[in-house]
Amino acid sequence: MKKKIIWSMTIIALISIVVSMVLSGVVSYYDTLETVMDSTKAASRYIQSGVEQGEDYLNSIRTADYGTDMQAVRVTIVEADGTVSFDSVADVSEMENHGDRPEIIDALQNGSGESIRESETVNLQSYNYAVQMDDGRILRLSVSMRSVFGSIERMIPWMALCAAVVLVLAVILSTYRTKQIVAPINNIDLDHPMENDVYDELSPLFLRLERQNETIQEKMEELNRKQHEFTAITENMQEGFIVVDAKGDVLSYNTSAVRLLGAQDAAEHQHASVLTFNRSHDFRNAVDSALLGTASERVTRIGARSYNLIANPVMGENGVRGAVIVLLDVTEKEESERMRREFTANVSHELKTPLTSISGYAEIMQNGLVRSEDIPRFAGNIYTETQRLITLVEDIIKLSQLDERAVELERTEMDLRAIAQDVAERLRVPAKQNRISIRVSGESAKVLGVGRILDEMIFNLADNAVKYNRTGGKVEITTGMQDGHAFVEVADNGIGIPERDRERVFERFYRVDKSRSKQIGGTGLGLSIVKHGAAFHNAHVALQSREGEGTTVRITF
């Protein structure tokens, strides 16, 4: 902008100088011409008077400098036939007839005439004035003067000097004025256009800037709101979320993706390759497929967890623009599926054993292969297996109800000590058979829960403590309050649980000693019912055991 202003002012100055000089030359020329014409006409009258007084007057008229000196006067006498009889400059014998000269013709016809002719000298011309004397001859005066171009040419040196001075002044002044003009513009507050008081001509521009700023501000607020919503949604997702561009560089991700992939170091680098998050074969194949335009979904293992890996391409007008990768932790789902399969297999196996026994006994009795005195024993065996089957089915129903929370939701305040005392009383007979002492200690501990489930939990713990104890052992049920929380604890000094089995004893149908469990009629579901009952009451189960020394199980509510 500054250069344009300086150049514009410089060109305008040059044009002004040239035009001024030309106009000055033209005006000067015409002023000079008018003066020459007037003075020549006046001089012609004086010379005419002198010529009429005597011919000797002409001999004294000589113009030696005519043609070189400006405004030198040349006097010529022309006869009526055009013959030159006198000339103050040239030899009349060598001069041609002047009868065809315009001023001579006009003087003969009208008494006077004039003309302007270019001189042979460059940029010079002559003014010719002719007047007819009383004797019929023509007196002509010619005055040499500069032409228009001569006048202008004379001004060229001054014109160049003025141009140089004006150019320098124009550059200096234009630079100074440009800075003055531009300075307020450079200091304009674009964030608050309407608060600027610079030039009135800029008011429409400021108004448009103000409107554009408001529009931009609204768009930015909307974008920020959407970004915050997007961030709030993705950051609160348990699923991992990664967005990559067409080159596979990460554009966005959430903390769940970093946590699930264990990519804390990779997440510190902006626009890093997605492979810095994970380089497993499944992960690379899923990303490559998505970037080629094909959606993919697969289950992969990362560490000890299972993930459902979903990669979808993001399409644009020119093809694939990137991909969205979602990681779903399906470890629990996979574990539940595995447990379901194991549960189905275990249920089938557990049901098959008593049913096979019942079927075998019934078949023998049906075929008459049993003596009459053995029928009560066979019937007793069938009854025992039937009771075992009923117990198993009841335990399965209880677990299903706890899994689906399909039990009565009415909770009342229950005293764990009272339940424990009732359980101990019901187990005294089987405990006495193995000379096992069972007692309840502690204080009253009240919880809000479902009495039937609480009874089942404590009974299963105490029943296991009796069944898996040694002859002459002891079982102690303790209730009370600790740190504001109610608890019930069942401890025994029986056979204990091996370390390798402690993590699995709460699984369905898991037995530490299968042969002993079958001998005592266990279904393998007791501790699983305890675990699910605790979850139903938002309680925590803790197990401590040492093989050969005993087991302690505490439930804290």
C-alpha positions as CSV (number, residue, x, y, z in Angstrom):
1,M,0.0,0.0,0.0
2,K,2.8,2.4,0.9
3,K,4.6,1.8,-2.4
4,K,1.4,2.3,-4.4
5,I,0.8,5.6,-2.6
6,I,4.4,6.8,-3.2
7,W,4.4,5.8,-6.8
8,S,1.0,7.4,-7.4
9,M,2.1,10.7,-5.8
10,T,5.4,10.6,-7.8
11,I,3.7,9.9,-11.1
12,I,1.1,12.7,-10.4
13,A,4.0,15.1,-9.6
14,L,5.8,14.2,-12.8
15,I,2.7,14.6,-14.9
16,S,1.9,17.9,-13.2
17,I,5.4,19.2,-13.9
18,V,5.3,18.2,-17.5
19,V,1.8,19.6,-18.1
20,S,2.8,22.8,-16.3
21,M,5.9,23.2,-18.3
22,V,4.1,22.6,-21.6
23,L,1.3,24.9,-20.7
24,S,3.8,27.6,-19.6
25,G,5.7,27.2,-22.9
26,V,2.5,27.5,-25.0
27,V,1.3,30.5,-23.0
28,S,4.7,32.1,-23.2
29,Y,4.8,31.5,-26.9
30,Y,1.5,33.1,-27.6
31,D,2.2,36.0,-25.3
32,T,5.5,36.6,-27.2
33,L,3.8,36.2,-30.5
34,E,1.2,38.8,-29.6
35,T,3.9,41.2,-28.4
36,V,5.9,40.6,-31.6
37,M,2.9,41.2,-33.8
38,D,2.0,44.5,-32.0
39,S,5.6,45.8,-32.0
40,T,6.1,44.8,-35.7
41,K,3.0,46.6,-36.8
42,A,4.1,49.7,-34.9
43,A,7.6,49.5,-36.3
44,S,6.2,49.2,-39.8
45,R,4.5,52.5,-39.5
46,Y,7.8,54.2,-38.4
47,I,9.8,52.6,-41.2
48,Q,7.1,53.4,-43.8
49,S,7.3,57.0,-42.8
50,G,11.1,56.9,-43.1
51,V,11.0,55.3,-46.5
52,E,8.6,57.8,-47.8
53,Q,10.9,60.6,-46.8
54,G,13.8,59.3,-48.7
55,E,15.6,56.3,-50.1
56,D,18.7,57.1,-48.0
57,Y,16.8,55.8,-45.0
58,L,16.8,52.3,-46.4
59,N,20.6,52.2,-46.7
60,S,21.0,52.6,-43.0
61,I,18.8,49.6,-42.3
62,R,20.8,46.4,-42.1
63,T,20.0,43.4,-39.9
64,A,23.1,41.3,-39.7
65,D,21.9,39.0,-36.9
66,Y,18.5,38.1,-38.4
67,G,17.9,34.4,-38.2
68,T,20.1,33.9,-35.2
69,D,19.0,36.7,-32.8
70,M,15.5,36.4,-31.4
71,Q,13.2,39.2,-32.5
72,A,15.7,40.7,-35.0
73,V,13.7,42.7,-37.7
74,R,14.2,42.1,-41.4
75,V,13.0,44.9,-43.7
76,T,12.0,44.1,-47.3
77,I,10.6,46.3,-50.1
78,V,8.6,44.5,-52.7
79,E,7.5,46.1,-56.0
80,A,3.9,45.7,-57.1
81,D,5.0,42.9,-59.5
82,G,6.6,40.9,-56.7
83,T,10.2,42.0,-57.5
84,V,12.3,42.6,-54.4
85,S,13.9,46.0,-54.6
86,F,15.3,46.1,-51.0
87,D,16.2,43.7,-48.3
88,S,18.1,44.5,-45.1
89,V,19.6,41.0,-44.9
90,A,20.1,39.4,-48.3
91,D,21.3,40.5,-51.8
92,V,18.2,41.4,-53.8
93,S,19.7,40.2,-57.0
94,E,19.7,36.7,-55.7
95,M,16.2,36.8,-54.3
96,E,13.2,35.2,-56.0
97,N,10.0,36.9,-56.8
98,H,7.8,37.5,-53.7
99,G,4.6,37.9,-55.4
100,D,3.3,34.5,-54.2
101,R,3.9,35.2,-50.6
102,P,0.7,35.2,-48.6
103,E,1.3,38.4,-46.8
104,I,2.3,40.2,-50.1
105,I,-0.9,38.9,-51.8
106,D,-3.0,40.1,-48.9
107,A,-1.2,43.5,-48.8
108,L,-1.9,44.1,-52.5
109,Q,-5.5,43.2,-52.1
110,N,-6.3,44.5,-48.6
111,G,-3.6,47.0,-47.9
112,S,-1.9,44.8,-45.3
113,G,-1.3,41.1,-44.7
114,E,0.6,38.8,-42.3
115,S,1.8,35.2,-42.1
116,I,3.9,32.9,-39.9
117,R,6.5,30.6,-41.5
118,E,8.8,28.1,-40.1
119,S,12.4,29.0,-40.4
120,E,15.1,26.8,-41.7
121,T,16.7,27.1,-38.2
122,V,15.4,24.4,-35.9
123,N,12.6,25.5,-33.6
124,L,12.6,29.0,-35.0
125,Q,9.9,30.7,-37.0
126,S,9.3,34.1,-38.5
127,Y,6.4,36.5,-38.3
128,N,5.8,38.4,-41.6
129,Y,3.8,41.6,-41.8
130,A,3.3,43.5,-45.1
131,V,1.7,46.9,-45.7
132,Q,1.2,48.7,-49.0
133,M,2.8,52.2,-49.1
134,D,1.3,55.2,-50.9
135,D,3.5,54.6,-54.0
136,G,2.1,51.1,-54.4
137,R,5.1,49.2,-53.2
138,I,4.9,46.7,-50.3
139,L,6.8,47.2,-47.1
140,R,7.3,43.8,-45.3
141,L,8.8,43.3,-41.9
142,S,9.9,39.9,-40.7
143,V,10.6,39.1,-37.1
144,S,12.5,36.0,-36.1
145,M,11.2,34.3,-32.9
146,R,11.2,30.9,-31.2
147,S,8.4,28.4,-32.0
148,V,6.3,26.6,-29.4
149,F,8.7,23.7,-29.3
150,G,11.5,26.1,-29.0
151,S,9.9,27.8,-26.0
152,I,9.3,24.4,-24.4
153,E,12.8,23.2,-25.3
154,R,14.2,26.2,-23.5
155,M,12.4,25.1,-20.4
156,I,13.7,21.5,-20.4
157,P,16.7,22.0,-18.1
158,W,14.6,23.9,-15.7
159,M,11.9,21.2,-16.1
160,A,14.4,18.5,-15.2
161,L,15.7,20.4,-12.2
162,C,12.2,21.0,-10.9
163,A,11.3,17.4,-11.6
164,A,14.2,16.2,-9.5
165,V,13.3,18.5,-6.7
166,V,9.7,17.7,-6.8
167,L,10.3,13.9,-7.0
168,V,12.5,14.1,-3.9
169,L,9.9,16.2,-2.1
170,A,7.1,13.9,-3.3
171,V,8.8,10.8,-2.1
172,I,9.6,12.4,1.3
173,L,6.1,13.9,1.7
174,S,4.3,10.8,0.4
175,T,6.3,8.5,2.7
176,Y,5.5,10.8,5.7
177,R,1.9,11.1,4.8
178,T,1.6,7.4,4.1
179,K,2.9,6.6,7.6
180,Q,0.4,9.1,9.0
181,I,-2.4,7.6,7.0
182,V,-1.5,3.9,7.7
183,A,-0.6,4.3,11.4
184,P,-4.2,4.6,12.6
185,I,-5.2,1.7,10.3
186,N,-2.4,-0.4,11.8
187,N,-3.6,0.4,15.3
188,I,-7.2,-0.6,14.6
189,D,-8.7,-2.9,17.2
190,L,-10.1,-5.7,15.1
191,D,-11.7,-7.4,18.1
192,H,-13.8,-4.3,18.8
193,P,-14.2,-2.6,15.4
194,M,-17.0,-0.2,16.3
195,E,-14.8,1.3,19.1
196,N,-12.3,2.6,16.5
197,D,-12.5,6.3,15.6
198,V,-10.2,6.5,12.6
199,Y,-11.8,7.5,9.3
200,D,-15.5,8.0,8.6
201,E,-15.0,6.2,5.3
202,L,-14.1,3.0,7.1
203,S,-17.3,2.9,9.1
204,P,-19.0,0.4,6.7
205,L,-15.9,-1.8,6.9
206,F,-16.0,-1.7,10.7
207,L,-19.7,-2.5,10.7
208,R,-19.0,-5.6,8.5
209,L,-16.1,-6.6,10.7
210,E,-18.3,-6.3,13.8
211,R,-20.9,-8.5,12.2
212,Q,-18.3,-11.0,11.1
213,N,-16.8,-11.1,14.5
214,E,-20.2,-11.8,16.1
215,T,-20.8,-14.6,13.5
216,I,-17.3,-16.0,14.1
217,Q,-17.8,-15.8,17.9
218,E,-21.1,-17.6,17.6
219,K,-19.5,-20.3,15.4
220,M,-16.6,-20.7,17.8
221,E,-18.9,-21.0,20.8
222,E,-20.9,-23.6,19.0
223,L,-17.8,-25.5,18.0
224,N,-16.5,-25.3,21.6
225,R,-19.8,-26.5,22.9
226,K,-19.8,-29.4,20.5
227,Q,-16.2,-30.1,21.3
228,H,-16.9,-30.1,25.0
229,E,-19.9,-32.4,24.5
230,F,-17.9,-34.7,22.3
231,T,-15.1,-34.7,24.9
232,A,-17.5,-35.2,27.8
233,I,-19.1,-38.2,26.0
234,T,-15.9,-39.8,24.9
235,E,-14.1,-39.3,28.2
236,N,-16.9,-40.8,30.1
237,M,-17.1,-43.8,27.8
238,Q,-15.8,-47.1,29.2
239,E,-15.0,-48.0,25.6
240,G,-11.7,-47.0,24.0
241,F,-12.2,-44.5,21.2
242,I,-9.5,-43.5,18.6
243,V,-9.8,-41.4,15.4
244,V,-7.1,-41.5,12.8
245,D,-6.5,-39.8,9.5
246,A,-5.9,-41.4,6.1
247,K,-2.2,-41.8,7.0
248,G,-2.9,-43.6,10.3
249,D,-1.9,-40.7,12.5
250,V,-4.0,-40.2,15.6
251,L,-6.3,-37.2,15.6
252,S,-8.3,-37.8,18.7
253,Y,-8.6,-40.4,21.5
254,N,-10.0,-40.8,25.0
255,T,-8.4,-41.9,28.2
256,S,-10.2,-45.2,28.1
257,A,-8.3,-46.1,24.9
258,V,-5.0,-45.2,26.6
259,R,-5.9,-47.3,29.6
260,L,-7.2,-50.3,27.7
261,L,-4.2,-50.4,25.4
262,G,-1.7,-49.4,28.1
263,A,-0.3,-46.7,25.8
264,Q,0.5,-43.9,28.3
265,D,3.8,-43.1,26.7
266,A,2.4,-43.0,23.1
267,A,-0.4,-40.7,24.2
268,E,2.1,-38.0,25.1
269,H,3.0,-37.5,21.4
270,Q,0.5,-35.5,19.4
271,H,-0.4,-36.8,15.9
272,A,1.6,-40.0,16.6
273,S,1.0,-43.1,14.5
274,V,-1.8,-45.3,15.8
275,L,0.6,-48.2,15.9
276,T,2.4,-46.5,18.8
277,F,-0.7,-47.3,20.8
278,N,-0.6,-51.0,20.0
279,R,1.3,-53.2,17.5
280,S,-0.5,-56.5,17.8
281,H,-1.4,-58.4,14.6
282,D,-5.1,-58.0,15.1
283,F,-4.9,-54.3,15.8
284,R,-2.8,-53.6,12.8
285,N,-5.0,-55.7,10.5
286,A,-8.1,-53.9,11.8
287,V,-6.6,-50.4,11.2
288,D,-5.3,-51.4,7.7
289,S,-8.7,-52.8,6.7
290,A,-10.5,-49.6,7.8
291,L,-8.0,-47.3,6.0
292,L,-8.6,-49.4,2.8
293,G,-12.3,-48.8,3.2
294,T,-13.5,-52.1,4.7
295,A,-15.1,-52.2,8.2
296,S,-13.9,-54.9,10.5
297,E,-14.8,-56.4,13.9
298,R,-13.0,-59.0,15.8
299,V,-12.2,-60.1,19.4
300,T,-8.6,-59.8,20.4
301,R,-6.5,-60.4,23.5
302,I,-4.4,-57.6,24.9
303,G,-2.6,-58.7,28.0
304,A,-5.0,-60.7,30.2
305,R,-8.1,-58.9,28.8
306,S,-10.4,-59.6,25.9
307,Y,-11.5,-56.8,23.7
308,N,-14.0,-56.4,20.9
309,L,-12.1,-54.4,18.3
310,I,-14.3,-52.4,15.8
311,A,-12.7,-50.3,13.1
312,N,-14.9,-48.4,10.6
313,P,-13.6,-46.2,7.7
314,V,-14.6,-42.5,7.4
315,M,-15.5,-41.8,3.8
316,G,-15.2,-38.5,2.0
317,E,-15.6,-37.2,-1.6
318,N,-12.1,-38.3,-2.5
319,G,-12.2,-41.7,-0.8
320,V,-11.2,-42.8,2.7
321,R,-10.4,-39.8,5.0
322,G,-9.6,-41.7,8.1
323,A,-11.0,-44.4,10.5
324,V,-12.7,-44.7,13.8
325,I,-11.5,-47.4,16.2
326,V,-13.6,-48.5,19.2
327,L,-12.4,-51.0,21.8
328,L,-15.0,-52.8,24.0
329,D,-13.8,-54.7,27.0
330,V,-15.6,-58.0,26.7
331,T,-13.5,-59.9,29.3
332,E,-16.4,-60.3,31.7
333,K,-18.7,-61.3,28.8
334,E,-16.2,-63.8,27.6
335,E,-15.7,-65.0,31.2
336,S,-19.5,-65.2,31.6
337,E,-19.8,-67.2,28.4
338,R,-17.0,-69.5,29.6
339,M,-18.7,-69.9,32.9
340,R,-22.0,-70.5,31.3
341,R,-20.5,-73.3,29.2
342,E,-18.8,-74.8,32.2
343,F,-22.0,-74.4,34.2
344,T,-24.0,-76.2,31.5
345,A,-21.4,-79.0,31.4
346,N,-21.3,-79.2,35.2
347,V,-25.0,-79.2,35.6
348,S,-25.3,-81.9,33.0
349,H,-22.6,-84.0,34.7
350,E,-24.0,-83.4,38.2
351,L,-27.6,-84.3,37.1
352,K,-26.4,-87.3,35.2
353,T,-24.8,-89.0,38.1
354,P,-27.8,-89.3,40.5
355,L,-30.1,-89.9,37.5
356,T,-27.9,-92.7,36.3
357,S,-27.9,-94.2,39.8
358,I,-31.7,-93.9,40.2
359,S,-32.2,-95.4,36.7
360,G,-29.8,-98.3,37.5
361,Y,-31.5,-99.1,40.8
362,A,-35.0,-98.9,39.2
363,E,-34.0,-101.1,36.3
364,I,-32.6,-103.8,38.6
365,M,-35.8,-103.7,40.7
366,Q,-37.9,-103.7,37.6
367,N,-36.2,-106.8,36.2
368,G,-36.8,-108.7,39.5
369,L,-33.1,-109.1,40.2
370,V,-33.4,-107.8,43.7
371,R,-34.3,-110.0,46.6
372,S,-37.2,-108.9,48.7
373,E,-35.0,-108.3,51.8
374,D,-32.7,-106.0,49.6
375,I,-35.6,-103.8,48.3
376,P,-35.5,-101.4,51.3
377,R,-31.8,-100.9,50.8
378,F,-32.3,-100.2,47.1
379,A,-35.2,-97.9,47.8
380,G,-33.1,-96.1,50.4
381,N,-30.3,-95.6,47.7
382,I,-32.9,-94.2,45.3
383,Y,-34.2,-91.9,48.0
384,T,-30.7,-90.6,48.8
385,E,-29.9,-89.9,45.1
386,T,-33.3,-88.3,44.7
387,Q,-32.7,-86.0,47.7
388,R,-29.3,-85.2,46.3
389,L,-30.9,-84.3,43.0
390,I,-33.5,-82.2,44.7
391,T,-30.8,-80.3,46.7
392,L,-28.8,-79.7,43.5
393,V,-31.9,-78.4,41.6
394,E,-32.8,-76.1,44.6
395,D,-29.3,-74.7,44.7
396,I,-29.3,-74.1,41.0
397,I,-32.7,-72.3,41.3
398,K,-31.3,-70.2,44.2
399,L,-28.2,-69.2,42.1
400,S,-30.4,-68.3,39.1
401,Q,-32.6,-66.2,41.3
402,L,-29.6,-64.4,42.7
403,D,-28.1,-63.9,39.3
404,E,-31.3,-62.4,37.9
405,R,-32.2,-60.8,41.3
406,A,-35.5,-62.6,40.9
407,V,-36.1,-62.7,44.7
408,E,-38.3,-60.7,46.8
409,L,-37.0,-57.1,47.1
410,E,-38.6,-56.4,50.5
411,R,-35.8,-55.9,52.9
412,T,-36.1,-55.8,56.6
413,E,-33.8,-55.2,59.5
414,M,-32.2,-58.5,60.3
415,D,-30.0,-59.5,63.3
416,L,-27.0,-61.6,62.0
417,R,-26.5,-63.0,65.6
418,A,-30.0,-64.3,65.7
419,I,-29.6,-65.9,62.3
420,A,-26.3,-67.4,63.3
421,Q,-27.7,-68.9,66.5
422,D,-30.6,-70.5,64.4
423,V,-28.1,-72.0,61.9
424,A,-25.9,-73.4,64.7
425,E,-28.9,-75.0,66.3
426,R,-29.9,-76.7,63.0
427,L,-26.3,-78.0,62.5
428,R,-25.8,-79.4,66.0
429,V,-27.0,-82.9,65.1
430,P,-24.6,-83.4,62.2
431,A,-21.8,-81.7,64.1
432,K,-22.4,-83.9,67.1
433,Q,-22.1,-87.0,64.9
434,N,-18.5,-86.1,64.1
435,R,-17.8,-84.8,67.6
436,I,-17.5,-81.2,66.2
437,S,-18.3,-78.4,68.6
438,I,-20.2,-75.4,67.1
439,R,-20.8,-72.1,69.0
440,V,-21.9,-68.5,68.3
441,S,-20.0,-65.5,69.8
442,G,-19.9,-61.8,69.4
443,E,-22.6,-59.1,69.6
444,S,-25.8,-58.2,67.9
445,A,-25.2,-57.0,64.3
446,K,-28.2,-55.7,62.4
447,V,-28.4,-55.3,58.6
448,L,-31.1,-54.4,56.1
449,G,-31.5,-57.4,53.9
450,V,-33.5,-60.4,52.8
451,G,-33.7,-62.9,55.7
452,R,-33.9,-66.1,53.6
453,I,-30.8,-65.2,51.6
454,L,-28.8,-64.2,54.7
455,D,-29.8,-67.5,56.4
456,E,-28.7,-69.4,53.3
457,M,-25.3,-67.6,53.2
458,I,-24.5,-68.3,56.9
459,F,-25.9,-71.8,56.8
460,N,-23.7,-72.7,53.8
461,L,-20.5,-71.4,55.4
462,A,-21.3,-73.1,58.7
463,D,-22.3,-76.4,56.9
464,N,-19.0,-76.4,55.0
465,A,-17.1,-75.8,58.2
466,V,-18.8,-78.8,59.7
467,K,-18.5,-81.1,56.6
468,Y,-14.8,-80.3,55.8
469,N,-13.6,-80.6,59.4
470,R,-11.8,-83.3,61.3
471,T,-13.2,-85.4,64.1
472,G,-13.1,-83.5,67.3
473,G,-12.8,-80.1,65.5
474,K,-14.6,-76.9,66.3
475,V,-16.6,-74.3,64.4
476,E,-17.1,-70.7,65.7
477,I,-19.6,-68.2,64.2
478,T,-18.8,-64.6,65.2
479,T,-21.0,-61.6,64.6
480,G,-20.5,-57.9,65.5
481,M,-19.7,-54.4,64.3
482,Q,-16.3,-53.1,63.1
483,D,-15.7,-49.6,61.9
484,G,-19.4,-49.0,61.6
485,H,-20.0,-52.1,59.4
486,A,-21.8,-55.3,60.4
487,F,-20.0,-58.6,59.8
488,V,-20.4,-62.3,60.3
489,E,-17.4,-64.6,60.4
490,V,-17.3,-68.5,60.3
491,A,-14.0,-70.1,61.4
492,D,-13.0,-73.7,61.7
493,N,-9.8,-75.7,62.4
494,G,-10.5,-78.3,59.7
495,I,-8.6,-79.5,56.7
496,G,-8.2,-76.1,55.1
497,I,-7.9,-75.2,51.4
498,P,-4.8,-75.5,49.3
499,E,-3.4,-72.2,48.1
500,R,-3.9,-73.1,44.4
501,D,-7.7,-73.6,45.0
502,R,-8.5,-70.5,47.1
503,E,-9.2,-68.2,44.2
504,R,-11.7,-70.8,42.6
505,V,-13.7,-72.1,45.6
506,F,-16.4,-69.6,44.9
507,E,-16.9,-70.8,41.4
508,R,-20.0,-73.0,40.6
509,F,-19.5,-76.7,41.0
510,Y,-15.8,-76.3,41.9
511,R,-14.7,-78.8,44.5
512,V,-11.3,-79.0,46.2
513,D,-11.7,-82.7,47.0
514,K,-14.3,-84.2,44.6
515,S,-14.3,-87.7,46.2
516,R,-14.9,-86.2,49.7
517,S,-17.5,-83.8,48.4
518,K,-19.5,-86.7,46.8
519,Q,-19.2,-88.7,50.0
520,I,-20.7,-86.0,52.1
521,G,-23.3,-85.0,49.5
522,G,-22.0,-81.7,48.5
523,T,-23.2,-80.0,45.3
524,G,-20.3,-77.6,44.8
525,L,-22.7,-74.6,44.8
526,G,-22.6,-73.6,48.5
527,L,-19.8,-71.0,48.3
528,S,-21.1,-69.7,45.0
529,I,-24.5,-69.0,46.7
530,V,-22.6,-67.2,49.4
531,K,-20.7,-65.1,46.8
532,H,-23.9,-64.1,45.0
533,G,-25.8,-63.5,48.2
534,A,-23.1,-61.1,49.3
535,A,-23.2,-59.3,46.0
536,F,-27.0,-59.0,46.4
537,H,-26.5,-57.2,49.7
538,N,-23.5,-55.2,48.5
539,A,-21.3,-57.1,51.0
540,H,-17.6,-58.2,50.7
541,V,-16.4,-61.7,51.2
542,A,-12.9,-62.4,52.5
543,L,-11.4,-65.9,52.8
544,Q,-8.3,-66.9,54.8
545,S,-7.2,-70.5,54.9
546,R,-4.1,-72.7,55.6
547,E,-4.1,-76.3,54.5
548,G,-4.3,-78.6,57.4
549,E,-5.0,-75.8,59.9
550,G,-8.5,-74.5,59.0
551,T,-10.5,-71.8,57.2
552,T,-12.0,-68.5,58.1
553,V,-14.6,-66.7,55.9
554,R,-15.8,-63.2,56.8
555,I,-18.7,-61.3,55.2
556,T,-18.6,-57.5,55.8
557,F,-21.8,-55.5,55.0
